[in-house]
Amino acid sequence: WSQTGDSVSYGQIEEQLHQGELKYRELTQSISLVSELGDLLQSCNSSRDAVPVITKYMQRLFPDLSGDIYLSTVRDTLEVMGVWGEFPPEEQRFDPDDCWALRRGRQYLVEDTDASLPCSHLSKNLPAGYQCWPIAAQGKTLGVLHLRRGRFPGNPNPDSEQRKETNRQLISSVVDQFTM
């Protein structure tokens, strides 16, 4: 059936359709959750008021990731205010200069901590990969969203490139909701 002369069985086509349907349902559910998150955030009176909402929805949207929300304090440090997932942060507070995402003003994605320059705010027990997303509004840094994979170096089962890109786009949409 294929153009290369290889035969594709009906069962293979059926399996591909089934996998596509599952991905579609997952994406639809994620979009719905992001919409719910946005609606609830509109009702929050402060960033601290929004933290429980954000942590609950991040856990639902990204059950395979651990994460935390750090918010700016009066002392110009970032302090952990919300945590979810199996691997809580060792760092409770850090200076904004310790995070590459905050220095750059955009997300900092690390697929392999052995091959990249890790943020200084991380302890020596580095995850296999992590992401820092600055949270800012009207030119002011409000905090940072930090996500890490639960799998540490040496463990198998990395996400596919398509899955990573879908997650990045979804996380970007979520971070956009924080600043609206």
C-alpha positions in Angstrom: 0.0 0.0 0.0 2.9 2.5 0.7 4.7 4.3 -2.0 8.0 2.6 -1.1 6.6 -0.8 -1.9 6.3 -1.9 1.7 3.1 -3.4 2.6 1.1 -1.9 5.5 -1.4 -4.1 7.2 -4.9 -3.1 8.1 -4.0 -3.6 11.7 -1.2 -1.1 11.5 -3.4 1.5 10.0 -6.0 0.9 12.6 -3.4 1.2 15.4 -2.1 4.5 13.9 -5.7 5.9 13.8 -6.2 4.8 17.3 -3.0 6.5 18.5 -4.0 9.7 16.6 -7.4 9.6 18.3 -5.8 9.3 21.7 -3.4 12.2 21.0 -6.4 14.3 19.8 -8.4 13.6 23.0 -5.3 14.4 25.2 -4.8 17.7 23.4 -8.5 18.6 23.6 -8.5 17.9 27.3 -5.3 20.0 27.8 -6.8 22.9 25.9 -9.9 22.7 28.1 -7.8 22.7 31.3 -5.8 25.7 30.1 -9.1 27.5 29.5 -10.3 26.6 33.0 -7.0 27.8 34.4 -7.3 31.1 32.7 -10.9 31.6 33.9 -9.9 30.9 37.5 -6.8 33.1 37.4 -9.0 36.0 36.3 -10.7 35.7 39.7 -7.5 35.8 41.7 -6.7 39.0 43.6 -2.9 38.6 43.8 -0.1 36.4 42.5 -0.1 34.6 45.9 -3.8 34.0 45.5 -3.1 32.4 42.2 -0.4 29.9 43.4 -2.8 27.1 44.6 -4.8 27.4 41.3 -1.6 27.2 39.2 -0.1 24.2 41.2 -3.3 22.2 40.9 -3.7 22.8 37.2 0.0 22.2 36.4 -0.3 18.8 38.2 -3.3 18.0 36.0 -1.7 19.2 32.8 1.7 17.7 33.3 1.4 14.7 35.6 4.8 13.4 34.5 6.7 16.6 35.5 7.5 18.0 38.9 7.6 21.7 39.3 7.5 24.8 41.5 6.6 28.4 41.3 9.0 31.0 42.7 7.7 34.5 43.3 9.6 37.7 43.8 9.8 38.9 47.4 10.4 42.3 48.8 14.1 41.4 49.3 14.5 40.9 45.5 14.9 37.2 45.8 12.7 34.5 44.5 11.0 32.2 47.0 9.2 28.9 46.4 5.4 29.4 46.8 4.0 26.4 45.1 5.2 22.8 44.5 3.8 19.7 42.8 5.0 16.4 41.6 7.2 13.6 43.1 10.4 15.6 43.3 10.1 18.8 45.4 12.8 21.4 45.0 15.8 21.5 47.3 16.1 25.2 46.7 13.7 27.3 48.7 14.9 30.7 47.5 17.4 32.2 45.1 18.6 35.4 43.5 17.2 36.3 40.0 20.8 36.3 38.6 21.0 32.6 39.4 18.5 31.7 36.7 19.3 31.8 33.0 15.7 32.3 32.1 15.4 35.4 34.2 18.7 36.8 32.9 17.7 36.2 29.3 14.0 37.2 29.7 12.8 34.0 28.1 12.5 30.3 28.8 15.6 28.2 29.4 15.2 24.6 28.3 17.8 22.0 29.3 17.4 18.6 27.7 20.7 17.2 29.1 22.2 18.8 32.2 25.6 17.1 31.4 25.7 18.9 28.0 24.3 22.3 29.1 25.1 25.0 31.5 22.7 24.5 34.5 21.2 27.4 36.4 23.0 28.3 39.6 19.8 28.1 41.6 19.8 24.3 41.2 21.4 22.0 43.7 24.1 19.6 42.8 21.5 16.8 42.4 20.5 17.8 38.9 17.5 16.3 37.1 18.1 14.8 33.6 16.4 17.9 32.1 14.5 20.9 33.3 12.8 24.1 32.1 12.7 27.6 33.7 10.0 30.0 32.4 10.0 33.6 33.5 6.7 35.0 34.7 6.5 38.8 34.0 3.9 41.4 33.5 4.2 45.0 32.4 8.0 44.7 32.3 8.2 43.5 35.9 9.5 40.1 36.9 6.9 38.3 39.0 8.6 35.0 39.3 9.7 31.9 37.5 8.0 28.6 36.7 10.5 25.7 37.1 9.7 22.2 35.7 11.8 19.1 35.8 11.4 15.6 34.6 11.0 12.9 37.2 13.6 10.7 35.5 17.1 11.5 36.5 20.3 10.8 34.5 20.8 7.2 33.5 17.0 6.4 33.5 15.4 5.5 30.1 12.2 6.5 28.5 12.8 10.0 27.2 9.9 11.8 25.6 9.6 11.9 21.8 10.5 15.2 20.0 6.9 15.7 19.0 5.8 15.3 22.7 8.4 17.7 23.9 7.3 20.3 21.4 3.7 19.9 22.3 4.5 20.3 26.0 6.6 23.4 25.3 3.7 25.0 23.4 1.3 24.0 26.1 3.6 25.4 28.9 4.0 28.6 26.9 0.2 28.9 26.8 -0.1 28.3 30.5 2.6 30.9 31.3 0.8 33.4 29.1 -2.3 32.8 31.3 -0.3 33.8 34.4 0.3 37.2 33.1 -3.1 38.1 31.7 
